[in-house]
């Protein structure tokens, strides 16, 4: 639970402090708005990831594995697009708080979110505990 709250606080800080520095990303609001946007981002990120995994499973089973010829390269080259898609969904749900002038700023913001997710992920925490 603590790790989730730390991740949520870092995401809120990214919305509030880092996103206004990215050209094409417009965040309007207080830190409370950033915290709410972070919670919405976390929920929608989970939902987008779940839907993409379900779609991949259905396509793989439906084509008896032949879809993996397309899905594996798509996941390899497109995994960094999922946070950008999630950010665009957050911007659609909260248009007065967050907006993007195009896909490139959303991709840059998604990369920031992906780095935060990597730094606060469970694998990193396990490696840190092993070093102690």
C-alpha positions, 0 to 999 in steps of 0.5 A: 500500500505504501508503494502505491501511495509513493507511486501516486505521489510521484505521478501527481508531482509529474503532473504538477511539476514536470508536465508544464515543462513539456512543450505541448502539454498543458496542466491547469489546476492545483496539486489536488487536481494533479493527485486526482489526475494521478489516480485516474491515470493509475486506474486507466493505465490498469484498464488499458493494460488489461484490455490490451492483454485480453485482446492479445489473448483473444487474437492469439487463441482465435488464430491458433497462435498465428497472431503472435507473428504480429503481436510480439513485434507490436508489443516490442516496439509499441509498449511505450505507447500504452502510457501515452494512450492512457494520458490521452484518455485522462485528457479526454476525461479531464479536459479542463485540467489536462490537454495535449497539443498532439501525440508527440507531447503525449508520448513524451509524457507517457515516457515520463510516466513509464520511468516512474512506473519502472522506478516504483515497480516491484522488481526494483524494490526486490533488487534493492532489498537484496542489496541491503 
